[in-house]
Amino acid sequence: MPKFHIESYLNSLPINTTKIVVEDKRLLYLPDSIIRFTKLEELNCDDNYLISLPAALPKSLRYLSCNNNKLKSLPAVLPESLEYLSCNNNEITSLPAVLPESLKYLYFVNNKITSLPALPPFLLHFYCMSNKITSLPTLPPLLLHLYCTNNKLRSLPSLWPGNLEHLFLSHNKLTSIPNLPETLKGFGLGFNPIWEIINDRDLRISAQRIKKFNSFRYLYYSLKFRRQFRNWLWEKVRKPKIDNKYNPYYLIANLNEDIDLDRFLEHWINNGDSC
């Protein structure tokens, strides 16, 4: 494989480039000159040998993926427009003190992080498995998925983001848990000291309550939209079948000279079917 020259490649790109992908190029660094791409929205530098990223990244950046490198840290200031950040399988020991408020997806699985800054208010997906985290900050209100297995958590904040659906915290050091939100569709708390305090019956009851709540929610929406569904069922399903089956042309298509007309009509009226 010919050697990839990152400077030559970047110099060949127009200034208004919106996407740069340099995966698996055996890169040891990214040039600071990447800041010149003022329209850049996506940067993917997965599967290289990067120890660090440029101190300044384009302010327009929305998507940054730097998985499977040797990063020790991230830039102290990330672009305010950033919505997606994935830096799995590195050697990062800490995150920036302030994360962009626009961040919705945050992934840093398998690193060496021990503590976390405040989480962005619009965060939806938070994956931090296989680190050394001892506590979680307050969870954002819109959070949907929280995966923090294989850490050193000893306690949890309130688990009441309004929409939390997935909560997986197995292989930690938890001795207590707050009330589980009824919005949960999946959760895992195994391999924590709490298993010596609570038993399977407690978790089964919690799971049953969550399932019952979700069933009630489905029933609620079924009743709420029953009229729309009934109209749809009539207009799109039943009425076309009835119109087709009892149309006079149906009789013409199914009659032939050998059929007794009186018997055919009697059977059709009684059974709604052809002889």
C-alpha positions in Angstrom: 0.0 0.0 0.0 1.5 3.4 -1.0 2.0 5.8 1.8 -0.8 8.3 2.4 0.3 11.9 2.7 -2.3 13.7 4.7 -1.0 17.2 3.9 -1.1 16.6 0.2 -4.6 15.1 0.5 -5.9 18.1 2.5 -4.3 20.6 0.1 -6.1 18.9 -2.8 -9.5 19.5 -1.3 -11.5 22.7 -2.0 -12.0 25.1 0.9 -15.7 24.5 1.0 -15.4 20.8 1.6 -18.1 19.5 4.0 -16.8 16.0 4.7 -13.4 14.5 5.3 -12.9 10.7 5.8 -9.4 9.5 6.5 -10.0 6.1 8.0 -7.3 3.4 8.3 -4.5 5.6 6.7 -1.9 4.8 9.4 -1.9 8.5 10.4 0.2 9.6 13.3 -1.3 13.1 13.4 -3.9 15.5 11.8 -2.5 18.8 10.5 -3.6 22.0 12.2 -4.4 23.3 8.7 -7.7 21.4 8.9 -9.1 24.5 10.5 -9.1 26.2 7.1 -12.2 24.1 6.0 -14.8 26.5 7.4 -17.7 24.5 6.0 -16.6 21.2 7.3 -19.4 19.2 8.9 -18.1 15.7 9.2 -14.6 14.4 10.1 -13.9 10.7 10.3 -10.4 9.6 11.3 -11.1 6.1 12.7 -8.6 3.3 12.8 -5.3 5.2 12.8 -2.5 5.9 15.3 -3.4 9.4 16.4 -2.2 10.5 19.8 -4.0 13.8 19.7 -6.3 15.9 17.5 -5.7 19.5 16.4 -6.2 22.0 19.2 -8.7 23.9 17.0 -11.3 22.2 14.8 -13.6 23.9 12.3 -16.5 25.7 14.1 -19.0 24.2 11.6 -18.2 20.6 12.6 -21.3 18.5 13.5 -19.9 14.9 13.4 -16.6 13.8 14.8 -15.5 10.1 14.9 -12.1 9.1 16.0 -12.5 5.5 17.2 -9.7 3.0 17.5 -6.7 5.4 17.8 -4.3 6.1 20.7 -5.7 9.4 21.8 -4.8 10.6 25.3 -7.2 13.5 25.3 -9.5 15.6 23.2 -9.2 19.3 22.3 -10.0 21.5 25.4 -12.7 23.3 23.3 -14.9 21.4 20.9 -17.0 23.1 18.2 -20.2 24.5 19.6 -22.1 23.0 16.6 -21.0 19.4 17.4 -23.9 16.9 17.6 -22.1 13.6 17.4 -18.9 12.6 19.1 -17.5 9.0 19.1 -14.1 8.2 20.5 -14.3 4.5 21.4 -11.2 2.4 22.0 -8.6 5.0 22.9 -6.6 6.0 26.0 -8.5 9.1 27.0 -8.3 9.9 30.7 -10.7 12.9 30.8 -13.2 14.8 28.7 -13.3 18.5 28.1 -14.5 20.5 31.1 -17.4 21.8 29.0 -19.1 19.8 26.3 -21.0 21.5 23.5 -24.7 22.1 24.3 -25.7 20.8 20.9 -24.3 17.3 21.5 -26.9 14.6 21.1 -24.7 11.4 20.7 -21.7 10.8 23.0 -19.7 7.5 22.8 -16.4 6.9 24.5 -16.4 3.1 25.2 -13.2 1.5 26.4 -11.1 4.4 27.6 -9.5 5.4 30.9 -11.9 8.1 32.1 -12.5 8.4 35.8 -14.9 11.4 36.1 -17.3 13.2 33.9 -18.2 16.9 33.3 -21.8 18.1 33.2 -23.7 16.4 30.4 -25.2 18.5 27.6 -28.9 19.4 28.0 -30.0 17.8 24.7 -28.0 14.6 24.9 -30.0 11.6 23.7 -27.5 8.7 23.6 -24.7 8.2 26.2 -22.4 5.2 26.0 -19.5 5.1 28.4 -18.8 1.4 29.0 -15.5 0.0 30.1 -13.9 3.0 31.8 -13.1 3.8 35.4 -16.0 6.2 36.2 -17.0 6.4 39.9 -20.1 8.6 39.6 -22.5 10.0 37.1 -23.5 13.7 36.9 -27.2 14.7 36.7 -28.8 13.1 33.7 -30.1 15.3 30.9 -34.0 15.4 30.7 -34.1 14.2 27.1 -31.8 11.2 27.6 -33.0 8.0 25.9 -30.2 5.5 26.3 -27.6 5.2 29.1 -25.0 2.4 28.9 -22.4 2.6 31.6 -21.5 -1.1 32.2 -18.1 -2.2 33.5 -17.1 0.9 35.5 -16.7 1.7 39.2 -20.0 3.4 39.9 -21.0 3.4 43.6 -24.2 5.4 43.4 -26.6 6.9 40.8 -28.3 10.2 40.3 -32.0 10.4 39.9 -33.1 8.2 37.0 -36.0 10.4 35.9 -35.1 11.8 32.5 -38.6 12.0 30.9 -37.9 9.5 28.1 -35.3 7.1 29.4 -35.8 3.8 27.6 -32.5 1.8 28.1 -30.5 1.6 31.3 -27.6 -0.8 31.5 -25.3 -0.6 34.5 -24.0 -4.1 35.1 -20.5 -4.8 36.4 -20.2 -1.8 38.7 -20.1 -1.3 42.5 -23.7 -0.2 43.1 -25.2 -0.9 46.6 -28.4 1.0 45.9 -30.5 2.3 43.1 -33.1 5.0 42.9 -36.6 4.3 41.6 -36.6 3.0 38.1 -38.5 5.2 35.6 -41.6 3.5 34.1 -40.5 4.5 30.6 -37.8 1.8 30.7 -38.0 -0.8 27.9 -34.7 -2.5 28.8 -32.4 -2.5 31.8 -29.5 -4.5 33.2 -28.1 -4.2 36.8 -26.4 -7.5 37.2 -23.0 -8.1 38.8 -23.3 -5.3 41.4 -23.2 -5.6 45.2 -26.9 -4.7 45.2 -27.6 -8.3 44.1 -26.8 -9.2 47.7 -29.4 -6.8 49.0 -32.3 -7.2 46.6 -33.5 -10.5 45.0 -34.8 -11.5 41.7 -38.4 -11.1 42.8 -37.9 -7.3 43.4 -36.6 -6.9 39.9 -39.4 -9.1 38.4 -42.0 -6.9 40.1 -40.3 -3.7 38.7 -40.2 -5.3 35.2 -43.9 -6.3 35.5 -44.8 -2.7 36.5 -42.9 -1.3 33.6 -44.5 -3.8 31.2 -48.0 -3.0 32.6 -47.4 0.7 32.3 -46.3 0.3 28.7 -49.4 -1.9 27.9 -51.6 0.8 29.4 -49.9 3.4 27.3 -50.5 1.4 24.1 -54.2 1.0 25.1 -54.5 4.7 25.7 -53.3 5.6 22.2 -55.4 2.8 20.7 -58.5 4.3 22.3 -57.5 7.9 21.6 -57.1 7.2 17.8 -59.8 4.5 17.5 -62.0 6.7 15.3 -59.2 7.4 12.9 -58.3 3.7 12.8 -62.0 2.7 12.3 -62.3 5.1 9.4 -59.1 3.9 7.9 -60.1 0.3 8.3 -63.4 1.0 6.5 -62.1 3.2 3.7 -58.9 1.3 2.9 -59.8 -2.3 3.8 -63.4 -3.3 4.2 -65.2 -1.0 1.8 -63.1 -1.9 -1.3 -63.6 -5.6 -0.6 -67.4 -5.1 -0.2 -67.6 -3.0 -3.3 -65.7 -5.6 -5.3 -67.6 -8.6 -4.0 -71.1 -7.3 -4.4 -70.7 -5.4 -7.6 -73.0 -6.6 -10.5 -69.9 -7.1 -12.6 -68.8 -9.8 -10.1 -72.0 -11.8 -11.0 -71.3 -11.4 -14.7 -67.7 -12.6 -14.3 -68.7 -15.6 -12.3 -71.8 -16.7 -14.3 -71.8 -19.1 -17.2 -74.4 -21.0 -19.2 -74.2 -24.1 -17.0 -75.0 -22.4 -13.8 -78.6 -22.4 -12.5 -79.3 -18.6 -11.9 -81.8 -19.1 -9.1 -79.5 -21.4 -7.1 -76.5 -19.1 -7.7 -78.4 -16.0 -6.5 -79.8 -17.8 -3.5 -76.4 -19.0 -2.5 -74.8 -15.6 -3.2 -77.4 -13.8 -1.0 -77.1 -16.3 1.9 -73.3 -16.8 1.8 -71.9 -13.9 0.0 -69.9 -16.2 -2.2 -70.0 -17.7 -5.7 -71.3 -21.2 -6.5 
